[in-house]
Amino acid sequence: MIRVQRAHSNEDLPFSQQLSKSAYQHAIDAPSEISAKATGKIFDFPVSASSSQAVYVAGTFDTKGKELFFLRQCLEKLGLRAVTVDLSTSGRPSPASVHPREVARYHPQGEKAVFSSDRGSAVTAMALAFEQFIQHRHDVGGLISAGGSGGTTLATAAMRVLPIGIPKVMVSTMASGDTKAYVGPSDICMMYSVTDVQGINRISEKVLSNAAHAMAGMVTHSHRGADAVKPAIGLTMFGVTTPCVQAVTKLLEADYDCLVFHATGTGGQSMEKLAGSHLLNGVIDVSTTEIADEIAGGVLSAGPTRMDIFAHLDIPYVGSCGALDMANFGAYDSVPEKFKGRVLYRHNPNVTLMRTTADECRQMGEFIGHKLNAIKGPVRFLVPEKGFSAIDQAGHPFHDPQADQAFISALQSTFKSSAKHKLMRLPLHINDEAFAQALVNAWHEIALPQENSKTA
């Protein structure tokens, strides 16, 4: 525990009124020296579990130095070690612990790639360099920043590559709008700055102070979890594959912590982010429908790197082709004109589904086949021959055996079978109970040997 004494002097005043200009510069140079003197009341604040862990305060110190140093001061007064990292690309002198040139050296093409005359390319390059920099640091207990659109782009790029669970706080002027590009599948806490991040005033002081205290709370009171917990499995689900995933979960939940992800683009990315953070023991990727959106031009794609993470992880992968019969759009009027002649289905007033064609299914079969071949761990991919979704079966709007067969044929011709990697075709519909049982059996076939080897 750190024992902090709170002064009765001017410390209860707003930060902007506490310090003269010279005193504020002294706070930047040595913030630990301005902690409260020994005349006030004493309170305790728990420090992080290990003094080797630090909170990184990153941003553009040439334009946001006052705000970033205020964050550092707040953190240090709470007993946390703080490391300041300057992400400026202006070339001005830096007062931070880590100089921009040190960060820039982590760019694959060196620091010359970062410091260019074009601000846009310089920010993009620095963001890449900071991603690499942060992954080479072994004392990151948390990452906090404050800034506008440029600063938010710089800081959140590194936040997204940190494992799930490491605290990440971004105070941003952009936090009140669409933050998907900044947050992605990560657990970044976005806090709206209210005023611009420009100086310390009665509003910015409160917001920045709250952000620092939130970070301190997450670092010092990190949830460690029980020593013995059930292994975690990631599963992907879509509305039209819900019966399948619910049945699988019911069969496994006694022995596994089943984490279900809605396959909406970000859902698949989130599952893979957890896998990459070593927080999943394996996946049952029932609903690979995001790949249909990637290939057919829908709005719920997880990007071309879907499934790539499993090439680097030795964990069990059980997959299927849930909802590959459809690409997704918003309300009917939002469907691009070029698709208006296709088979469309109004799932609800805000969601319109488009049946994938035989050619798109062929492309998906090849796409998934190549991804499966690259997976490092054991693989079982199950194909339900009687339909991939609730509306892909006889008498339903997306029933198209020829399109489904185009997928199956392409997958079979691309997939490389081995004792470790197997493709299984079953004369079942994806939502049949027997298919859910088959998925569970496949999981046990490849997961139990790994679990036994780890406990042996």
SULDAFEN-V113907 format. One record per backbone hydrogen bond with DSSP energy under -0.5 kcal/mol. NH is the residue of the N-H (numbers start at 0). CO is the residue of the C=O. If there is no record, write none. Layout:
BEGIN
nh co
NH CO
NH CO
END
This chain:
BEGIN
nh co
1 44
3 1
3 42
5 40
6 4
12 9
16 13
17 13
17 14
18 14
23 19
24 20
25 21
26 22
27 23
28 24
29 25
32 29
33 30
34 31
38 36
39 36
42 3
44 1
52 49
53 138
54 80
55 53
55 141
56 54
56 82
57 55
57 143
58 84
60 58
62 59
63 59
64 60
67 63
68 64
69 65
70 66
71 67
72 68
73 69
74 70
75 71
76 72
77 73
78 75
79 74
82 54
84 56
85 97
86 58
86 84
97 83
98 96
101 98
102 98
103 99
104 100
105 102
106 103
109 106
112 109
113 110
114 110
115 113
118 116
121 117
122 118
123 119
124 120
125 121
126 122
127 123
128 124
129 125
130 126
131 127
132 128
133 129
134 130
135 131
135 132
136 133
140 53
140 138
141 53
142 166
143 55
144 168
145 57
146 170
151 147
152 148
153 149
154 150
155 151
156 152
157 153
157 154
158 154
159 155
160 156
160 157
161 157
161 158
165 162
166 140
166 164
168 142
169 188
170 144
170 168
171 169
171 190
172 146
174 171
176 173
178 176
181 178
182 178
183 179
185 182
188 167
189 187
190 169
190 188
192 171
194 192
197 195
200 198
204 200
205 201
206 202
207 203
208 204
209 205
210 206
211 207
212 208
213 209
214 210
215 211
216 212
217 213
218 214
219 215
220 216
221 218
223 221
228 226
230 254
232 256
233 281
234 258
235 283
236 260
240 237
241 238
244 240
245 241
246 242
247 243
248 244
249 245
250 246
251 247
252 248
254 251
255 251
256 230
257 255
258 232
258 256
259 257
260 234
262 236
262 260
263 261
265 263
268 264
269 265
270 266
271 267
272 268
273 269
274 270
275 271
276 272
277 274
278 273
280 231
281 231
282 315
283 233
284 317
285 283
286 235
287 285
288 321
290 287
291 288
292 288
293 289
294 290
295 291
296 292
297 292
298 327
305 302
307 304
309 306
310 307
311 308
314 312
315 280
316 377
317 282
318 379
319 284
320 381
321 285
322 387
323 320
325 322
326 353
328 351
333 330
334 331
338 335
339 336
341 338
343 341
344 352
346 344
346 350
347 350
350 347
351 328
351 329
352 344
353 326
354 342
355 324
360 356
361 357
362 358
363 359
364 360
365 361
366 362
367 363
368 364
369 365
370 366
371 367
372 368
373 369
374 370
374 371
375 309
376 309
376 312
378 419
379 316
380 421
381 318
381 379
382 423
383 381
384 382
384 425
385 427
386 383
389 239
391 388
392 390
395 392
397 390
398 395
399 397
403 399
404 400
405 401
406 402
407 403
408 404
409 405
410 406
411 407
412 408
413 409
414 410
416 414
417 420
421 378
421 419
423 380
425 382
427 425
429 386
431 428
434 431
435 431
436 432
437 433
438 434
439 435
440 436
441 437
442 438
443 439
444 440
445 441
446 442
447 443
449 445
450 446
451 447
452 448
453 449
454 450
455 451
END
